[in-house]
Amino acid sequence: MAGKDESRILAILAHILGIFVGFLGSLIILIASEDKSVKKHARNALNWQLSLIVYFVISAILALILIGFLLMIILGVLNVIFCIIAAIKASEGRKWEYPLTIKFLKN
């Protein structure tokens, strides 16, 4: 039973760490874990965090015409909301696909 609880906690952390440390948390969990379910959650979170980097770079370019600043704020809010939703789903034992995600890593 402890293995299942540990897997669930790691799956939740893969999503929540994205709010605080970006892609590093999910990358470390992906590399360190051997559990297939945890790896799926970590890949899902990592895909979102890498997509977020791409969107922030685009927003930084668009900041030259001022709309980028608004997009950066929206992206920051979406990151928090999406990470929390994904963590709640992970706590229920379900996988949630982040909207707007580029699939860099396949599950």
DSSP file (Angstrom, degrees, kcal/mol; ACC not computed):
  #  RESIDUE AA STRUCTURE BP1 BP2  ACC     N-H-->O    O-->H-N    N-H-->O    O-->H-N    TCO  KAPPA ALPHA  PHI   PSI    X-CA   Y-CA   Z-CA
    1    1 A M     >        0   0    0      0, 0.0     4,-2.2     0, 0.0     5,-0.2   0.000 360.0 360.0 360.0 -35.6    0.0    0.0    0.0
    2    2 A A  H  >  +     0   0    0      1,-0.2     4,-2.7     2,-0.2     5,-0.2   0.857 360.0  56.5 -62.4 -34.3    2.9    2.4    0.7
    3    3 A G  H  > S+     0   0    0      2,-0.2     4,-2.2     1,-0.2    -1,-0.2   0.891 107.4  47.7 -63.6 -39.9    4.1    2.0   -2.9
    4    4 A K  H  > S+     0   0    0      2,-0.2     4,-2.2     1,-0.2    -2,-0.2   0.911 113.4  47.3 -67.6 -42.7    0.7    3.1   -4.2
    5    5 A D  H  X S+     0   0    0     -4,-2.2     4,-2.4     2,-0.2    -2,-0.2   0.906 112.1  50.5 -63.6 -41.9    0.6    6.1   -1.8
    6    6 A E  H  X S+     0   0    0     -4,-2.7     4,-2.5     1,-0.2    -2,-0.2   0.907 110.2  50.0 -63.0 -41.8    4.1    7.0   -2.8
    7    7 A S  H  X S+     0   0    0     -4,-2.2     4,-2.3     2,-0.2    -1,-0.2   0.904 110.4  49.7 -63.1 -41.7    3.3    6.9   -6.5
    8    8 A R  H  X S+     0   0    0     -4,-2.2     4,-2.3     2,-0.2    -2,-0.2   0.908 111.0  49.4 -64.6 -41.6    0.2    9.1   -6.0
    9    9 A I  H  X S+     0   0    0     -4,-2.4     4,-2.8     2,-0.2    -2,-0.2   0.918 111.5  48.6 -64.2 -43.5    2.3   11.6   -4.0
   10   10 A L  H  X S+     0   0    0     -4,-2.5     4,-2.2     2,-0.2    -1,-0.2   0.889 110.2  52.0 -63.7 -38.5    5.0   11.7   -6.7
   11   11 A A  H  X S+     0   0    0     -4,-2.3     4,-0.9     2,-0.2    -2,-0.2   0.916 111.7  46.5 -63.0 -42.8    2.3   12.1   -9.4
   12   12 A I  H >X S+     0   0    0     -4,-2.3     4,-2.5     1,-0.2     3,-0.8   0.927 112.1  50.8 -63.7 -45.3    0.8   15.1   -7.5
   13   13 A L  H 3X S+     0   0    0     -4,-2.8     4,-2.6     1,-0.2     5,-0.2   0.849  99.4  64.7 -62.6 -34.8    4.3   16.6   -7.0
   14   14 A A  H 3< S+     0   0    0     -4,-2.2    -1,-0.2     1,-0.2     4,-0.2   0.855 113.3  34.5 -56.9 -34.1    5.1   16.3  -10.7
   15   15 A H  H X< S+     0   0    0     -4,-0.9     3,-1.0    -3,-0.8     4,-0.4   0.909 117.8  49.3 -86.1 -47.4    2.3   18.8  -11.4
   16   16 A I  H >X S+     0   0    0     -4,-2.5     3,-1.7     1,-0.3     4,-0.7   0.860 102.2  62.0 -64.9 -37.2    2.5   21.1   -8.3
   17   17 A L  H 3X S+     0   0    0     -4,-2.6     4,-3.5     1,-0.3     5,-0.5   0.762  89.0  72.9 -62.4 -22.8    6.3   21.6   -8.6
   18   18 A G  H <> S+     0   0    0     -3,-1.0     4,-0.8    -5,-0.2    -1,-0.3   0.802  92.2  55.9 -60.6 -28.5    5.6   23.2  -12.0
   19   19 A I  H <4 S+     0   0    0     -3,-1.7    -1,-0.2    -4,-0.4    -2,-0.2   0.865 120.7  27.5 -69.2 -35.9    4.2   26.2  -10.2
   20   20 A F  H  < S+     0   0    0     -4,-0.7    -2,-0.2    -3,-0.5    -3,-0.1   0.825 136.9  17.6-100.3 -36.9    7.4   26.7   -8.2
   21   21 A V  H >< S-     0   0    0     -4,-3.5     3,-1.3     1,-0.3    -3,-0.2   0.238  88.3-140.4-126.0  13.7   10.4   25.3  -10.2
   22   22 A G  T 3X S-     0   0    0     -4,-0.8     4,-0.6    -5,-0.5     3,-0.5  -0.368  71.9 -13.1  65.9-136.6    9.1   25.1  -13.7
   23   23 A F  H 3> S+     0   0    0      1,-0.2     4,-2.1    26,-0.2    -1,-0.2   0.649 119.4  80.6 -77.3 -15.0   10.1   22.0  -15.7
   24   24 A L  H <> S+     0   0    0     -3,-1.3     4,-2.5     1,-0.2     5,-0.2   0.887  89.2  52.1 -62.7 -41.1   12.8   20.9  -13.3
   25   25 A G  H  > S+     0   0    0     -3,-0.5     4,-2.2    -8,-0.2    -1,-0.2   0.942 113.6  41.7 -62.0 -48.9   10.5   19.2  -10.8
   26   26 A S  H  X S+     0   0    0     -4,-0.6     4,-2.4   -12,-0.2    -1,-0.2   0.849 113.6  54.3 -69.1 -32.5    8.7   17.1  -13.3
   27   27 A L  H  X S+     0   0    0     -4,-2.1     4,-2.2     2,-0.2    -2,-0.2   0.924 109.5  46.9 -65.5 -43.9   12.0   16.3  -15.1
   28   28 A I  H  X S+     0   0    0     -4,-2.5     4,-2.8     2,-0.2     5,-0.2   0.915 113.6  48.1 -63.8 -43.2   13.6   15.0  -11.9
   29   29 A I  H  X S+     0   0    0     -4,-2.2     4,-2.3    -5,-0.2    -2,-0.2   0.904 110.4  52.3 -64.8 -40.2   10.6   12.9  -11.1
   30   30 A L  H  < S+     0   0    0     -4,-2.4    -2,-0.2     1,-0.2    -1,-0.2   0.914 115.8  40.4 -60.5 -43.2   10.5   11.5  -14.6
   31   31 A I  H  < S+     0   0    0     -4,-2.2    -2,-0.2     1,-0.2    -1,-0.2   0.890 120.0  43.5 -73.0 -39.9   14.2   10.5  -14.3
   32   32 A A  H  < S+     0   0    0     -4,-2.8     2,-0.2    -5,-0.2    -2,-0.2   0.787  98.5  80.4 -81.6 -28.8   14.1    9.2  -10.7
   33   33 A S     <  -     0   0    0     -4,-2.3   -26,-0.0    -5,-0.2    -4,-0.0  -0.505  47.5-172.5 -86.7 148.7   10.8    7.3  -10.7
   34   34 A E        +     0   0    0     -2,-0.2     2,-0.3     5,-0.0    -1,-0.1   0.469  56.4 108.1-109.0  -8.4   10.4    3.7  -12.1
   35   35 A D     >  -     0   0    0      1,-0.1     4,-2.3     2,-0.0     5,-0.2  -0.571  63.4-146.4 -74.9 126.8    6.6    3.7  -11.7
   36   36 A K  H  > S+     0   0    0     -2,-0.3     4,-2.0     1,-0.2    -1,-0.1   0.880  98.1  51.1 -62.9 -39.4    4.9    3.9  -15.2
   37   37 A S  H  > S+     0   0    0      2,-0.2     4,-2.0     1,-0.2    -1,-0.2   0.917 110.8  48.0 -64.9 -43.2    1.9    5.9  -13.8
   38   38 A V  H  > S+     0   0    0      1,-0.2     4,-2.8     2,-0.2    -2,-0.2   0.909 110.0  52.9 -63.2 -41.9    4.2    8.4  -12.2
   39   39 A K  H  X S+     0   0    0     -4,-2.3     4,-2.7     2,-0.2    -1,-0.2   0.878 107.0  52.6 -62.2 -37.9    6.3    8.7  -15.4
   40   40 A K  H  X S+     0   0    0     -4,-2.0     4,-2.3     2,-0.2    -1,-0.2   0.928 111.9  45.2 -63.3 -44.4    3.1    9.4  -17.4
   41   41 A H  H  X S+     0   0    0     -4,-2.0     4,-2.7     2,-0.2    -2,-0.2   0.915 113.7  49.7 -64.1 -42.6    2.1   12.2  -15.0
   42   42 A A  H  X S+     0   0    0     -4,-2.8     4,-2.7     2,-0.2    -2,-0.2   0.905 111.7  47.9 -64.9 -41.6    5.7   13.6  -15.1
   43   43 A R  H  X S+     0   0    0     -4,-2.7     4,-2.8     2,-0.2    62,-0.2   0.913 111.9  50.5 -63.9 -42.0    5.8   13.5  -18.9
   44   44 A N  H  X S+     0   0    0     -4,-2.3     4,-1.8    -5,-0.2    -2,-0.2   0.935 114.2  43.5 -60.4 -47.8    2.4   15.2  -19.1
   45   45 A A  H  X S+     0   0    0     -4,-2.7     4,-2.5     1,-0.2    -2,-0.2   0.889 113.3  52.1 -65.4 -39.9    3.6   18.0  -16.7
   46   46 A L  H  X S+     0   0    0     -4,-2.7     4,-2.7     2,-0.2     5,-0.2   0.904 106.7  53.0 -65.0 -41.4    6.9   18.3  -18.5
   47   47 A N  H  X S+     0   0    0     -4,-2.8     4,-2.3     1,-0.2    55,-0.4   0.916 111.2  47.2 -58.5 -43.3    5.2   18.7  -21.8
   48   48 A W  H  X S+     0   0    0     -4,-1.8     4,-2.6     2,-0.2    -2,-0.2   0.934 112.3  48.5 -64.4 -45.1    3.1   21.5  -20.3
   49   49 A Q  H  X S+     0   0    0     -4,-2.5     4,-1.6     1,-0.2    -2,-0.2   0.882 113.0  47.5 -65.4 -38.0    6.1   23.3  -18.7
   50   50 A L  H  X S+     0   0    0     -4,-2.7     4,-1.8     2,-0.2    -1,-0.2   0.890 111.9  50.6 -68.8 -38.4    8.1   23.1  -22.0
   51   51 A S  H  X S+     0   0    0     -4,-2.3     4,-2.6    -5,-0.2    -2,-0.2   0.903 107.0  55.4 -61.9 -41.0    5.1   24.4  -23.9
   52   52 A L  H  X S+     0   0    0     -4,-2.6     4,-2.4     1,-0.2    -1,-0.2   0.876 104.3  53.1 -60.7 -38.9    4.9   27.2  -21.4
   53   53 A I  H  X S+     0   0    0     -4,-1.6     4,-2.2     2,-0.2    -1,-0.2   0.929 109.4  48.8 -61.4 -45.1    8.5   28.2  -22.1
   54   54 A V  H  X S+     0   0    0     -4,-1.8     4,-2.2     1,-0.2    -2,-0.2   0.927 112.4  48.3 -59.4 -45.4    7.7   28.4  -25.8
   55   55 A Y  H  X S+     0   0    0     -4,-2.6     4,-2.3     1,-0.2    -1,-0.2   0.862 110.3  51.5 -65.6 -35.7    4.7   30.5  -25.1
   56   56 A F  H  X S+     0   0    0     -4,-2.4     4,-2.4     2,-0.2    -1,-0.2   0.876 108.4  51.5 -68.6 -36.8    6.7   32.8  -22.8
   57   57 A V  H  X S+     0   0    0     -4,-2.2     4,-1.9     2,-0.2    -2,-0.2   0.930 111.6  47.1 -64.3 -43.8    9.3   33.3  -25.5
   58   58 A I  H  X S+     0   0    0     -4,-2.2     4,-2.4     1,-0.2    -2,-0.2   0.915 112.3  50.5 -61.9 -42.3    6.6   34.2  -28.0
   59   59 A S  H  X S+     0   0    0     -4,-2.3     4,-1.0     1,-0.2    -2,-0.2   0.878 106.6  54.6 -63.5 -38.1    5.1   36.6  -25.4
   60   60 A A  H  < S+     0   0    0     -4,-2.4     4,-0.3     2,-0.2     3,-0.2   0.894 109.6  47.3 -63.6 -39.2    8.5   38.2  -24.8
   61   61 A I  H >< S+     0   0    0     -4,-1.9     3,-1.4     1,-0.2    -2,-0.2   0.918 111.7  50.5 -66.0 -42.8    8.8   38.9  -28.5
   62   62 A L  H ><>S+     0   0    0     -4,-2.4     3,-1.6     1,-0.3     6,-1.4   0.639  90.6  80.0 -71.0 -13.0    5.2   40.3  -28.6
   63   63 A A  G ><5S+     0   0    0     -4,-1.0     3,-1.5     1,-0.3    -1,-0.3   0.744  77.4  72.5 -64.6 -20.9    6.1   42.5  -25.6
   64   64 A L  G < 5S+     0   0    0     -3,-1.4    -1,-0.3    -4,-0.3    -2,-0.2   0.793 104.5  38.1 -63.5 -26.2    7.7   44.8  -28.1
   65   65 A I  G < 5S-     0   0    0     -3,-1.6     2,-0.5    -4,-0.2    -1,-0.3   0.087 117.9-116.4-111.1  22.0    4.1   45.7  -29.2
   66   66 A L  T X>5S+     0   0    0     -3,-1.5     3,-0.7     1,-0.1     4,-0.7   0.073  96.5  94.7  73.7 -21.9    2.9   45.6  -25.6
   67   67 A I  H 3><S+     0   0    0     -5,-0.6     4,-2.0    -2,-0.5     3,-0.3   0.784  73.0  70.8 -69.9 -23.9    0.4   42.7  -26.0
   68   68 A G  H 3> S+     0   0    0     -6,-1.4     4,-2.3     1,-0.2    -5,-0.3   0.823  90.0  58.8 -61.8 -32.9    3.1   40.3  -24.8
   69   69 A F  H <> S+     0   0    0     -3,-0.7     4,-1.7    -7,-0.2    -1,-0.2   0.912 107.2  46.6 -64.3 -41.8    2.9   41.6  -21.2
   70   70 A L  H  X S+     0   0    0     -4,-0.7     4,-2.4    -3,-0.3    -2,-0.2   0.905 111.3  52.3 -65.1 -41.9   -0.7   40.7  -21.0
   71   71 A L  H  X S+     0   0    0     -4,-2.0     4,-2.7     1,-0.2    -2,-0.2   0.878 106.1  54.0 -62.8 -37.4    0.0   37.3  -22.4
   72   72 A M  H  X S+     0   0    0     -4,-2.3     4,-2.2     2,-0.2    -1,-0.2   0.899 109.3  47.9 -63.9 -40.4    2.7   36.7  -19.8
   73   73 A I  H  X S+     0   0    0     -4,-1.7     4,-2.2     2,-0.2    -2,-0.2   0.929 112.6  48.7 -65.0 -44.5    0.3   37.5  -17.0
   74   74 A I  H  X S+     0   0    0     -4,-2.4     4,-2.8     1,-0.2    -2,-0.2   0.912 110.8  50.8 -61.4 -43.2   -2.4   35.2  -18.5
   75   75 A L  H  X S+     0   0    0     -4,-2.7     4,-2.4     1,-0.2    -1,-0.2   0.895 108.7  51.8 -62.7 -40.6    0.2   32.4  -19.0
   76   76 A G  H  X S+     0   0    0     -4,-2.2     4,-1.7     2,-0.2    -1,-0.2   0.919 112.7  45.0 -61.8 -43.6    1.3   32.7  -15.3
   77   77 A V  H  X S+     0   0    0     -4,-2.2     4,-2.5     1,-0.2    -2,-0.2   0.921 112.7  50.8 -66.3 -44.3   -2.3   32.4  -14.1
   78   78 A L  H  X S+     0   0    0     -4,-2.8     4,-3.3     1,-0.2     5,-0.3   0.884 106.4  56.2 -61.4 -37.9   -3.0   29.5  -16.5
   79   79 A N  H  X S+     0   0    0     -4,-2.4     4,-2.4     2,-0.2     5,-0.2   0.939 109.9  44.3 -59.3 -47.4    0.1   27.7  -15.2
   80   80 A V  H  X S+     0   0    0     -4,-1.7     4,-2.1     2,-0.2    -2,-0.2   0.944 117.3  45.2 -62.9 -47.9   -1.2   27.9  -11.6
   81   81 A I  H  X S+     0   0    0     -4,-2.5     4,-2.5     1,-0.2    -2,-0.2   0.944 115.4  45.9 -61.8 -49.6   -4.7   26.9  -12.5
   82   82 A F  H  X S+     0   0    0     -4,-3.3     4,-2.6     1,-0.2    -1,-0.2   0.898 112.3  50.8 -63.3 -41.5   -3.7   24.0  -14.8
   83   83 A C  H  X S+     0   0    0     -4,-2.4     4,-2.1    -5,-0.3    -1,-0.2   0.890 111.7  47.9 -64.5 -38.7   -1.1   22.6  -12.3
   84   84 A I  H  X S+     0   0    0     -4,-2.1     4,-2.3    -5,-0.2    -2,-0.2   0.926 112.2  48.4 -68.1 -44.1   -3.7   22.6   -9.5
   85   85 A I  H  X S+     0   0    0     -4,-2.5     4,-2.4     1,-0.2    -2,-0.2   0.937 113.2  48.0 -59.7 -46.7   -6.3   20.9  -11.7
   86   86 A A  H  X S+     0   0    0     -4,-2.6     4,-2.3     1,-0.2    -1,-0.2   0.879 110.9  51.0 -63.2 -38.2   -3.8   18.3  -12.8
   87   87 A A  H  X S+     0   0    0     -4,-2.1     4,-2.0     2,-0.2    -1,-0.2   0.892 109.6  50.2 -67.0 -39.4   -2.6   17.7   -9.2
   88   88 A I  H  X S+     0   0    0     -4,-2.3     4,-1.1     2,-0.2    -2,-0.2   0.929 111.8  47.6 -63.9 -44.4   -6.2   17.2   -8.1
   89   89 A K  H  <>S+     0   0    0     -4,-2.4     5,-2.8     1,-0.2     3,-0.5   0.902 110.6  52.4 -62.9 -40.0   -6.9   14.7  -10.8
   90   90 A A  H ><5S+     0   0    0     -4,-2.3     3,-1.3     1,-0.2    -1,-0.2   0.868 104.6  55.7 -63.8 -35.9   -3.6   12.9  -10.0
   91   91 A S  H 3<5S+     0   0    0     -4,-2.0    -1,-0.2     1,-0.3    -2,-0.2   0.776 106.8  51.2 -67.4 -24.3   -4.7   12.7   -6.3
   92   92 A E  T 3<5S-     0   0    0     -4,-1.1    -1,-0.3    -3,-0.5    -2,-0.2   0.446 122.9-108.9 -87.8  -1.8   -7.9   10.9   -7.6
   93   93 A G  T < 5S+     0   0    0     -3,-1.3     2,-0.3     1,-0.3    -3,-0.2   0.655  81.6 118.8  83.2  16.8   -5.7    8.5   -9.6
   94   94 A R      < -     0   0    0     -5,-2.8     2,-0.4    -6,-0.2    -1,-0.3  -0.816  60.8-127.4-115.6 155.8   -6.6   10.0  -13.0
   95   95 A K        -     0   0    0     -2,-0.3     2,-0.5    -3,-0.1    -9,-0.0  -0.857  19.7-160.9-102.1 136.2   -4.6   11.7  -15.7
   96   96 A W        -     0   0    0     -2,-0.4     2,-0.5   -10,-0.1    -6,-0.1  -0.970  13.4-136.4-118.2 128.2   -5.6   15.1  -16.9
   97   97 A E        -     0   0    0     -2,-0.5   -52,-0.0     1,-0.0   -53,-0.0  -0.717  21.5-127.4 -84.5 125.0   -4.3   16.5  -20.2
   98   98 A Y    >   -     0   0    0     -2,-0.5     3,-0.8   -54,-0.1     2,-0.0  -0.509  26.0-120.9 -66.9 133.2   -3.2   20.1  -20.1
   99   99 A P  T 3  S+     0   0    0      0, 0.0    -1,-0.1     0, 0.0   -17,-0.0  -0.376  93.5  24.0 -67.8 157.4   -4.9   22.2  -22.8
  100  100 A L  T 3  S+     0   0    0      1,-0.2     2,-0.4    -2,-0.0    -2,-0.0   0.672  88.7 151.6  65.4  19.5   -2.7   24.0  -25.3
  101  101 A T    <   -     0   0    0     -3,-0.8     2,-0.5   -50,-0.0    -1,-0.2  -0.678  41.8-142.7 -91.2 133.5    0.2   21.5  -24.7
  102  102 A I        -     0   0    0    -55,-0.4     2,-1.6    -2,-0.4     3,-0.3  -0.801  24.0-126.2 -86.6 131.2    2.7   20.7  -27.4
  103  103 A K        +     0   0    0     -2,-0.5     3,-0.1     1,-0.2   -59,-0.1  -0.603  48.1 153.1 -84.9  85.6    3.6   17.0  -27.2
  104  104 A F  S    S+     0   0    0     -2,-1.6     2,-0.5     1,-0.2    -1,-0.2   0.886  71.9  37.1 -75.8 -41.1    7.4   17.0  -26.9
  105  105 A L  S    S-     0   0    0     -3,-0.3     2,-0.3   -62,-0.2    -1,-0.2  -0.951  83.4-138.0-115.2 129.8    7.5   13.7  -25.0
  106  106 A K              0   0    0     -2,-0.5   -63,-0.0     1,-0.1   -62,-0.0  -0.617 360.0 360.0 -86.7 145.8    5.1   10.9  -26.0
  107  107 A N              0   0    0     -2,-0.3    -1,-0.1   -64,-0.0   -67,-0.0   0.448 360.0 360.0 -84.0 360.0    3.4    8.8  -23.2
